[in-house]
Every structure is written in structure tokens, then in C-alpha cells.
Amino acid sequence: RLGRSLSEQVSARPLEWGRLVEERAFEVLGLEYSLVSNVTIEHPEMPDVWSGSPDGVKDGVVMDIKCPSTLKSFCQFYDITDKESLIDNHKSGEQYYWQLVSNAILTNVDKAELIIYCPYKSELDIIRGMAQEQFLKWVEYATDEQLPYLLDDGYYNHLKVITLDIPKEDKDYLTECVLEAKKLLLPL
């Protein structure tokens, strides 16, 4: 009813970082992916209450890219292999999972990829150049230590793809939840 989010965003920096670095992640992914994050997809039967903007698609798979602004969050993501470990091991895991389910419904697929990206230290100058183009001075002038990055020859790969099967039961459950919410939002 407010027409805006209820969350109390103290800093826009994590959001700005994610949007900026998502572009770099997409460059690293490869040509089989199509970026569609600028397109809003409406549910065919409930366009008034259900829409979404997945980050990308490829043959039979919808994907969402997460570029954590902290190394702790990146590390929490890195060991995730399935729905249960996503929900159990990341503070936003349940939210991310249901976002993937929603996007799978909207794109009519049964697989989703949660793609996690954190730049290598050697990529920081590329990131700073991208920040300059987008007038994100706080990234452009940040020291290496003020930005999340991975060691180029360290344990972690800068890109982690977590492929999840989206079961029909979860799609049905989410659809029922949206139908119930629609009744509350748009009474007859």
C-alpha cells in the first residue's frame, strides 16, 4: 500500500556494488547466457500481482546473479549445493530460493542457477573503470582493502554456479501463496 519497500536501507552501497559487479559477472559467464534483467516478466494469469526480472536465461534455465558486498556472504554461498544448504547456510537463503522459484515459474523452466561472483584482486581496476562510467566515486576511489575481492591464486573461484532443480511442489506452493496474497491485496 505504501508503494515502496518497508526495508530500512541504511546504505545503498551493497545494492550499488551488486548492480555494478553483476555486469562483470555476466561478462565472465560466457555467451550461452542472455541477460534479461532489464525486462519485467508478468505472470500470464496474475499480471496485477506477480512479476519478476530474472538476471538471465539460457537453454531451459533461469538464473540470478548475486555479488555479495562482503567476503563473509560470499563464503557462506560458496559451500551451497542444494535448496537445503542455501536456506540453512545463508541469512537470505530462503528469500533467494523463493525468488528463483518465482522466476522459474515466470519463465516456464524447471531449473535455476544461483550465480555467485566476487572479483579477483586483478579485476579491481576493471571494476573501478566500470564505477567511473557509472559515477560511483566510492568504488572508483576505494583502496583494494575497502572492496571485496579474492586472491587470484587462492582457494576460491571468483564465479560459483549453483544449479537447482525447481520441483513442481514448490512451484505449486508459491502459486498458492500468491493466490492467497492476491485475495488480501485485491478483495473482490
RODO-2510 file (C-alpha; in nm, 4 decimals, decimal comma):
residues 188
     n   res          X          Y          Z
     1     r     0,0000     0,0000     0,0000
     2     l     0,2966     0,2324     0,0560
     3     g     0,4121     0,1920    -0,2998
     4     r     0,7678     0,1350    -0,1749
     5     s     0,9740    -0,1067     0,0273
     6     l     0,9358    -0,1277     0,4044
     7     s     1,3017    -0,2202     0,4492
     8     e     1,5226     0,0317     0,6184
     9     q     1,8179     0,0511     0,3828
    10     v     2,0908     0,2223     0,5815
    11     s     2,3349     0,2250     0,2935
    12     a     2,2812     0,1934    -0,0791
    13     r     2,6400     0,0724    -0,1235
    14     p     2,5674    -0,3032    -0,1129
    15     l     2,2956    -0,2559    -0,3752
    16     e     2,5170    -0,0322    -0,5899
    17     w     2,8047    -0,2827    -0,5612
    18     g     2,5788    -0,5701    -0,6641
    19     r     2,4429    -0,3893    -0,9691
    20     l     2,7878    -0,2727    -1,0777
    21     v     2,9671    -0,6040    -1,0352
    22     e     2,6767    -0,8043    -1,1823
    23     e     2,7795    -0,6630    -1,5217
    24     r     3,1299    -0,8020    -1,4750
    25     a     2,9938    -1,1392    -1,3657
    26     f     2,7865    -1,1574    -1,6804
    27     e     3,0977    -1,0862    -1,8908
    28     v     3,2782    -1,3747    -1,7173
    29     l     2,9864    -1,6194    -1,7610
    30     g     3,0063    -1,6767    -2,1331
    31     l     2,7941    -1,6427    -2,4418
    32     e     2,5390    -1,9167    -2,3652
    33     y     2,3654    -1,6791    -2,1202
    34     s     2,1312    -1,3979    -2,2221
    35     l     2,0997    -1,1013    -1,9884
    36     v     1,7312    -1,0143    -1,9356
    37     s     1,7403    -0,8182    -1,6086
    38     n     1,6025    -0,5070    -1,7770
    39     v     1,2829    -0,6915    -1,8773
    40     t     0,9935    -0,7417    -1,6370
    41     i     0,8058    -1,0663    -1,6933
    42     e     0,4441    -1,0784    -1,5772
    43     h     0,2647    -1,3934    -1,4719
    44     p     0,0165    -1,4718    -1,7524
    45     e    -0,2763    -1,5290    -1,5147
    46     m    -0,1893    -1,2763    -1,2419
    47     p    -0,0064    -0,9821    -1,4019
    48     d    -0,1596    -0,7438    -1,1487
    49     v     0,0263    -0,9047    -0,8550
    50     w     0,3049    -1,1258    -0,9913
    51     s     0,6013    -1,0203    -1,1980
    52     g     0,9753    -1,0541    -1,1871
    53     s     1,3020    -0,9638    -1,3545
    54     p     1,5424    -1,2571    -1,3595
    55     d     1,9011    -1,1649    -1,4357
    56     g     1,9403    -1,4079    -1,7224
    57     v     1,8353    -1,7182    -1,9063
    58     k     1,9955    -1,9921    -2,1056
    59     d     1,8506    -2,3037    -2,2631
    60     g     1,5879    -2,4220    -2,0108
    61     v     1,7441    -2,2428    -1,7128
    62     v     1,6712    -1,9132    -1,5387
    63     m     1,9472    -1,7512    -1,3373
    64     d     2,0076    -1,4874    -1,0787
    65     i     2,3457    -1,3318    -1,0063
    66     k     2,4452    -1,2337    -0,6535
    67     c     2,7552    -1,0237    -0,5979
    68     p     2,7931    -1,0006    -0,2209
    69     s     2,9398    -0,6833    -0,0806
    70     t     3,1116    -0,8811     0,1961
    71     l     3,3509    -1,1720     0,1824
    72     k     3,1575    -1,3394     0,4652
    73     s     2,8455    -1,3546     0,2482
    74     f     3,0449    -1,4863    -0,0482
    75     c     3,1966    -1,7625     0,1664
    76     q     2,8535    -1,8575     0,3024
    77     f     2,7341    -1,9018    -0,0552
    78     y     3,0367    -2,0964    -0,1714
    79     d     2,9591    -2,4265     0,0007
    80     i     2,5935    -2,4285    -0,1042
    81     t     2,4957    -2,7226    -0,3239
    82     d     2,1171    -2,7524    -0,2952
    83     k     1,7973    -2,5914    -0,1657
    84     e     1,8507    -2,7056     0,1918
    85     s     2,2057    -2,5780     0,2188
    86     l     2,1028    -2,2468     0,0602
    87     i     1,8257    -2,1969     0,3147
    88     d     2,0330    -2,3225     0,6091
    89     n     2,3685    -2,1562     0,5345
    90     h     2,2856    -1,8052     0,4195
    91     k     2,0860    -1,5448     0,6090
    92     s     1,8947    -1,4547     0,2905
    93     g     1,8933    -1,8089     0,1523
    94     e     1,5215    -1,8694     0,1850
    95     q     1,4394    -1,5383     0,0172
    96     y     1,6797    -1,6159    -0,2688
    97     y     1,5393    -1,9652    -0,3148
    98     w     1,1796    -1,8453    -0,3497
    99     q     1,2943    -1,5713    -0,5854
   100     l     1,4423    -1,8456    -0,8045
   101     v     1,1183    -2,0462    -0,7828
   102     s     0,9181    -1,7402    -0,8858
   103     n     1,1493    -1,6708    -1,1779
   104     a     1,1306    -2,0366    -1,2854
   105     i     0,7504    -2,0099    -1,2888
   106     l     0,7585    -1,6842    -1,4844
   107     t     0,9980    -1,8269    -1,7448
   108     n     0,8352    -2,1721    -1,7501
   109     v     1,1503    -2,3711    -1,6668
   110     d     1,2354    -2,6367    -1,4076
   111     k     1,5976    -2,5418    -1,3375
   112     a     1,7506    -2,2327    -1,1841
   113     e     2,1058    -2,1201    -1,1319
   114     l     2,2169    -1,9031    -0,8468
   115     i     2,5411    -1,7494    -0,9639
   116     i     2,7733    -1,6017    -0,7036
   117     y     3,0507    -1,3656    -0,8074
   118     c     3,3303    -1,1821    -0,6280
   119     p     3,6102    -1,0272    -0,8330
   120     y     3,9684    -1,1381    -0,8151
   121     k     4,2124    -0,8721    -0,6970
   122     s     4,3399    -0,8483    -1,0555
   123     e     3,9884    -0,7438    -1,1670
   124     l     3,9548    -0,4477    -0,9311
   125     d     4,0873    -0,1963    -1,1844
   126     i     3,8251    -0,3170    -1,4335
   127     i     3,5600    -0,2738    -1,1630
   128     r     3,6899     0,0756    -1,0848
   129     g     3,6680     0,1656    -1,4549
   130     m     3,3079     0,0468    -1,4624
   131     a     3,2407     0,2518    -1,1470
   132     q     3,3850     0,5610    -1,3125
   133     e     3,1437     0,5208    -1,6054
   134     q     2,8517     0,4950    -1,3604
   135     f     2,9692     0,7801    -1,1357
   136     l     3,0167     0,5552    -0,8338
   137     k     3,3000     0,7548    -0,6793
   138     w     3,3082     0,5462    -0,3621
   139     v     3,4113     0,2404    -0,5681
   140     e     3,6330     0,4307    -0,8074
   141     y     3,8452     0,5768    -0,5261
   142     a     3,8312     0,2860    -0,2817
   143     t     4,1505     0,1109    -0,1863
   144     d     4,1747    -0,2596    -0,2598
   145     e     4,1180    -0,3362     0,1077
   146     q     3,7928    -0,1367     0,1082
   147     l     3,6423    -0,3633    -0,1604
   148     p     3,5569    -0,7325    -0,1504
   149     y     3,7962    -0,9346    -0,3632
   150     l     3,9511    -1,2793    -0,3843
   151     l     4,3153    -1,3718    -0,4263
   152     d     4,3837    -1,4710    -0,7856
   153     d     4,5624    -1,7896    -0,6843
   154     g     4,3568    -1,8578    -0,3725
   155     y     4,1150    -2,1347    -0,2797
   156     y     3,8028    -1,9690    -0,4167
   157     n     3,7000    -1,9303    -0,7790
   158     h     3,5542    -1,5859    -0,8446
   159     l     3,2430    -1,7403    -1,0014
   160     k     3,0311    -2,0140    -0,8453
   161     v     2,7277    -2,1586    -1,0251
   162     i     2,4755    -2,3400    -0,8067
   163     t     2,2251    -2,5337    -1,0170
   164     l     1,8942    -2,6159    -0,8516
   165     d     1,6077    -2,8315    -0,9703
   166     i     1,2827    -2,6488    -0,9019
   167     p     1,0243    -2,9109    -0,8063
   168     k     0,6617    -2,8821    -0,9120
   169     e     0,5571    -2,8954    -0,5454
   170     d     0,7478    -2,5734    -0,4734
   171     k     0,6010    -2,4053    -0,7797
   172     d     0,2512    -2,5103    -0,6710
   173     y     0,3130    -2,3925    -0,3145
   174     l     0,4346    -2,0498    -0,4273
   175     t     0,1422    -2,0161    -0,6664
   176     e    -0,0994    -2,0898    -0,3805
   177     c     0,0734    -1,8311    -0,1618
   178     v     0,0441    -1,5666    -0,4328
   179     l    -0,3233    -1,6523    -0,4863
   180     e    -0,3846    -1,6100    -0,1116
   181     a    -0,1942    -1,2814    -0,1084
   182     k    -0,3922    -1,1618    -0,4091
   183     k    -0,7164    -1,2186    -0,2148
   184     l    -0,5853    -0,9955     0,0628
   185     l    -0,4491    -0,7271    -0,1689
   186     l    -0,7297    -0,7173    -0,4217
   187     p    -1,0535    -0,8074    -0,2455
   188     l    -1,3484    -0,8717    -0,4771
***
